[in-house]
Structure formats: structure tokens, C-alpha cells
Amino acid sequence: MPYSAHEVISALERKGFAEVGGDHVRLVYQTLDGRDTHVMTKVSRGAGGRDVGQSLLGKMARQVHLTSGEFRNLVDCPLDRVGYEALLVERGIVPPP
């Protein structure tokens, strides 16, 4: 099932991503204890309500260090923020708190 760009952005913001400036909507993950990380993805500002296709979902998943299935779980909510951060720590992407 495709997602709109708005759905993806809203879901990521609920999971600890914060928007930073630029020509695209750039989203950077902030840890539960408030540390900025290098984990980042972006969506075109012009995307609005347009669907985010499989190719872009795959790229976004890689950017945030997830498989496509894990990324869908992050957007759909079975993977919560605590679980996502645990995966990042386990994979050595972010240091433990």
C-alpha cells in the first residue's frame, strides 16, 4: 500500500525525527535522551499529498538503517520509537544512552 508524503513525514516525526531546514523536508533522528544523530532522510517539499513509491520507500529505509519491511513497520506503528532506537543501538548506528 502506498503512503502519501504527508503520512510518512508525520509518522517519522512521531518516532523521534525532527525537521531541519533546506530545499527538501529533511528529517534527522533525535535519540530518546535528546541527542542529535547522523540518521537522516528527506522528502521533496513539492511532494505534498502525492504517493511515495516503492523505490523512494526503499531509499528512505536505507537512509534510516532499516529494511523496507522494518521501515513500513516504523510508518505503520508496529515498530515504536523505543524499538527503533534499540535497533539503531544494536546495529552500532547510534551509541547507547
C-alpha positions as CSV (number, residue, x, y, z in Angstrom):
1,M,0.0,0.0,0.0
2,P,1.5,3.4,-0.9
3,Y,1.8,6.2,1.6
4,S,1.4,9.9,1.0
5,A,4.5,12.1,1.7
6,H,2.5,13.7,4.5
7,E,1.8,10.3,6.1
8,V,5.5,9.4,6.0
9,I,6.7,12.7,7.4
10,S,4.1,12.7,10.2
11,A,4.9,9.1,11.2
12,L,8.6,9.8,11.3
13,E,8.1,12.9,13.4
14,R,6.1,10.8,15.9
15,K,9.0,8.4,16.0
16,G,11.7,11.0,17.0
17,F,12.6,12.6,13.7
18,A,12.8,16.4,13.7
19,E,12.6,18.6,10.6
20,V,15.6,20.7,9.7
21,G,15.7,23.4,7.1
22,G,16.6,23.1,3.4
23,D,15.1,22.8,0.0
24,H,13.6,19.4,1.0
25,V,11.9,18.2,4.1
26,R,15.0,16.8,5.9
27,L,14.3,14.7,8.9
28,V,17.0,13.9,11.5
29,Y,16.6,11.3,14.2
30,Q,17.0,12.5,17.8
31,T,17.5,9.9,20.5
32,L,15.2,9.4,23.4
33,D,17.6,11.3,25.6
34,G,17.7,14.3,23.1
35,R,20.9,13.7,21.2
36,D,21.1,14.5,17.5
37,T,22.3,11.7,15.3
38,H,23.5,11.4,11.7
39,V,20.4,9.3,10.8
40,M,18.6,11.4,8.2
41,T,16.2,11.1,5.4
42,K,14.4,13.6,3.2
43,V,11.2,14.1,1.2
44,S,10.7,16.7,-1.6
45,R,8.8,19.8,-0.4
46,G,6.7,19.6,-3.5
47,A,5.6,16.0,-2.7
48,G,2.7,17.2,-0.6
49,G,0.0,14.5,-0.6
50,R,1.5,12.6,-3.5
51,D,2.2,8.9,-3.0
52,V,5.7,7.8,-2.0
53,G,6.5,4.9,-4.4
54,Q,8.3,1.7,-3.6
55,S,11.6,3.0,-4.9
56,L,11.6,6.0,-2.7
57,L,10.5,4.0,0.3
58,G,13.4,1.7,-0.2
59,K,15.8,4.6,-0.4
60,M,14.4,6.2,2.8
61,A,14.6,2.8,4.6
62,R,18.3,2.5,3.7
63,Q,18.9,6.1,4.9
64,V,17.4,5.4,8.3
65,H,19.2,2.0,8.5
66,L,16.2,-0.3,8.2
67,T,14.9,-2.9,5.7
68,S,11.9,-1.9,3.6
69,G,9.7,-4.1,5.8
70,E,11.1,-2.5,9.0
71,F,10.5,0.9,7.5
72,R,6.9,0.1,6.8
73,N,6.5,-1.1,10.4
74,L,8.0,2.2,11.6
75,V,5.5,4.2,9.5
76,D,2.5,1.9,10.3
77,C,3.5,1.9,14.1
78,P,4.2,-1.8,15.0
79,L,7.8,-0.6,15.4
80,D,7.7,2.1,18.0
81,R,10.4,4.7,18.9
82,V,11.9,2.6,21.7
83,G,12.1,-0.4,19.4
84,Y,13.6,1.7,16.5
85,E,16.3,3.2,18.8
86,A,17.1,-0.3,20.2
87,L,17.7,-1.5,16.6
88,L,20.0,1.5,15.9
89,V,22.0,0.8,19.0
90,E,22.1,-2.9,18.3
91,R,23.4,-2.2,14.8
92,G,26.0,0.2,16.1
93,I,24.5,3.2,14.3
94,V,24.0,5.3,17.5
95,P,25.8,4.8,20.8
96,P,23.8,3.5,23.8
97,P,22.3,6.1,26.1
